[in-house]
Amino acid sequence: MNVSGGLAVVTGAASGIGRACALRFAREGADLALADRHEARLREVEESILRLGRRCLAVTCDVSRPEEVEQLAARVLKDLGGARIVMSNAGVGGSGPAHEVPLEEWRGVLGTNLFGAVHVVTAFVPQMIAAGRGGHLVFTASLSGLGVSLPFMAPYAVAKAGIVALGESLQMELEPHRIGVSIVCPGLVATRMSEGQRRPWALKPEVLEEKGMPPEEVAAAVVDGIRHERLYVFAKTEEHLLWMLKRAAPSTLVRFLGRYGRSKKVMKDLQGPVGEEPES
Ligand SMILES: NC(=O)c1ccc[n+]([C@@H]2O[C@H](COP(=O)([O-])OP(=O)(O)OC[C@H]3O[C@@H](n4cnc5c(N)ncnc54)[C@H](O)[C@@H]3O)[C@@H](O)[C@H]2O)c1
């Protein structure tokens, strides 16, 4: 499916991968509806898209609140005639030893990352089916969601695995409606994801900046994935290879990733264990 023509909705569009995808969709010729809870940054992206000559609606929205996502979908239908591409991308990090992460935080990470995606599905899919024009859903998961994860990020990995299952279920269910699905599974991307998360066990922001790929690389892979109706989208060959390795030798890879993730080499990239001040 081509990205040009029609409307693309992107959640988490104010920064990082969502911002890069929104700008890329606009350059490819789509109009945009942007949603994010960070209003000031959202307005900047809206201005950039308007400057590219595309129509753009920017809505402040917290995807963990179903009523706000319903309102977003209603505005998209009323003001712009409905969506052709819907990208559920908003997300936050979630780290720490699984047994020590407070339940409130578990709920927060799942509420935004997994239920945020569920809310997008229940708000937008009925109107896409009713319109009868087909379309495409994009879910930003992660390599973690494919079981290629590291220790101390269970809430995040659990949420992303749920998104992979959600996307796969929808692919099977929505084919008769000509609605395709792509599940995007990046490794590290240089975004703001670690910013403001001064919490133990999260990756240091400077490490993400230094080791992550530019979000524009992910955006290029997303456009290619939509165009070729790819269910799983990888921006790098290494990501695809790691996933193949996981499927070929799952126990070996999990054990290896556990040892690697607990090694000093990796631990020095984290913001410090529980009870200690993160290194600055
Ligand atoms: N950065 C990485 O290394 C990486 C790797 C794989 C997957 N991802 C995923 O990519 C997606 C985008 O993250 P990013 O890396 O671009 O980070 P980012 O922090 O730069 O962007 C995330 C955006 O989502 C918004 N957001 C967060 N919670 C929200 C909520 N409840 N409602 C509405 N908006 C909300 C933030 O305000 C922000 O603008 C996330 O789902 C993340 O899990 C990131």
The ligand as an SDF file (V2000), in Angstrom:
LIG
                    3D

 44 48  0  0  0  0  0  0  0  0999 V2000
   14.2670    4.3260   21.5860 N   0  0  0  0  0  0  0  0  0  0  0  0
   14.4350    3.0280   21.4770 C   0  0  0  0  0  0  0  0  0  0  0  0
   15.5410    2.4910   21.6270 O   0  0  0  0  0  0  0  0  0  0  0  0
   13.2470    2.1660   21.1110 C   0  0  0  0  0  0  0  0  0  0  0  0
   13.4770    0.8630   20.6550 C   0  0  0  0  0  0  0  0  0  0  0  0
   12.4140    0.0490   20.3260 C   0  0  0  0  0  0  0  0  0  0  0  0
   11.1140    0.5410   20.4360 C   0  0  0  0  0  0  0  0  0  0  0  0
   10.9170    1.7980   20.8800 N   0  0  0  0  0  0  0  0  0  0  0  0
    9.5290    2.2670   21.0010 C   0  0  0  0  0  0  0  0  0  0  0  0
    9.3350    3.3570   20.1400 O   0  0  0  0  0  0  0  0  0  0  0  0
    8.1960    4.0930   20.5810 C   0  0  0  0  0  0  0  0  0  0  0  0
    8.5110    5.5690   20.5430 C   0  0  0  0  0  0  0  0  0  0  0  0
    9.4970    5.8530   21.5220 O   0  0  0  0  0  0  0  0  0  0  0  0
   10.7640    6.7520   21.2020 P   0  0  0  0  0  0  0  0  0  0  0  0
   11.9570    5.8810   21.3500 O   0  0  0  0  0  0  0  0  0  0  0  0
   10.5710    7.5070   19.9680 O   0  0  0  0  0  0  0  0  0  0  0  0
   10.7770    7.6860   22.5140 O   0  0  0  0  0  0  0  0  0  0  0  0
   10.4190    9.2350   22.7190 P   0  0  0  0  0  0  0  0  0  0  0  0
   10.3530    9.4080   24.1900 O   0  0  0  0  0  0  0  0  0  0  0  0
   11.3690   10.0940   21.9590 O   0  0  0  0  0  0  0  0  0  0  0  0
    8.9580    9.3750   22.0930 O   0  0  0  0  0  0  0  0  0  0  0  0
    7.8290    8.8040   22.7070 C   0  0  0  0  0  0  0  0  0  0  0  0
    6.6750    9.7800   22.6130 C   0  0  0  0  0  0  0  0  0  0  0  0
    5.5190    9.1470   23.1760 O   0  0  0  0  0  0  0  0  0  0  0  0
    4.8560   10.1020   23.9970 C   0  0  0  0  0  0  0  0  0  0  0  0
    4.0880    9.4200   25.0330 N   0  0  0  0  0  0  0  0  0  0  0  0
    4.5460    8.6920   26.0780 C   0  0  0  0  0  0  0  0  0  0  0  0
    3.5230    8.2460   26.8200 N   0  0  0  0  0  0  0  0  0  0  0  0
    2.3910    8.7050   26.2320 C   0  0  0  0  0  0  0  0  0  0  0  0
    1.0190    8.5850   26.5240 C   0  0  0  0  0  0  0  0  0  0  0  0
    0.5820    7.9100   27.6080 N   0  0  0  0  0  0  0  0  0  0  0  0
    0.1070    9.1760   25.7030 N   0  0  0  0  0  0  0  0  0  0  0  0
    0.5340    9.8740   24.6230 C   0  0  0  0  0  0  0  0  0  0  0  0
    1.8240   10.0400   24.2940 N   0  0  0  0  0  0  0  0  0  0  0  0
    2.7400    9.4650   25.0980 C   0  0  0  0  0  0  0  0  0  0  0  0
    5.9660   10.9510   24.5910 C   0  0  0  0  0  0  0  0  0  0  0  0
    5.4710   12.2250   25.0310 O   0  0  0  0  0  0  0  0  0  0  0  0
    6.9300   11.0650   23.4140 C   0  0  0  0  0  0  0  0  0  0  0  0
    6.6510   12.2000   22.6270 O   0  0  0  0  0  0  0  0  0  0  0  0
    7.8550    3.5570   21.9650 C   0  0  0  0  0  0  0  0  0  0  0  0
    6.7540    2.6820   21.8790 O   0  0  0  0  0  0  0  0  0  0  0  0
    9.0970    2.7990   22.3430 C   0  0  0  0  0  0  0  0  0  0  0  0
    8.8250    1.7650   23.2540 O   0  0  0  0  0  0  0  0  0  0  0  0
   11.9390    2.6250   21.2150 C   0  0  0  0  0  0  0  0  0  0  0  0
  1  2  1  0
  2  3  2  0
  2  4  1  0
  4  5  1  0
  4 44  2  0
  5  6  2  0
  6  7  1  0
  7  8  2  0
  8  9  1  0
  8 44  1  0
  9 10  1  0
  9 42  1  0
 10 11  1  0
 11 12  1  0
 11 40  1  0
 12 13  1  0
 13 14  1  0
 14 15  2  0
 14 16  1  0
 14 17  1  0
 17 18  1  0
 18 19  2  0
 18 20  1  0
 18 21  1  0
 21 22  1  0
 22 23  1  0
 23 24  1  0
 23 38  1  0
 24 25  1  0
 25 26  1  0
 25 36  1  0
 26 27  1  0
 26 35  1  0
 27 28  2  0
 28 29  1  0
 29 30  1  0
 29 35  2  0
 30 31  1  0
 30 32  2  0
 32 33  1  0
 33 34  2  0
 34 35  1  0
 36 37  1  0
 36 38  1  0
 38 39  1  0
 40 41  1  0
 40 42  1  0
 42 43  1  0
M  CHG  2   8   1  16  -1
M  END
$$$$
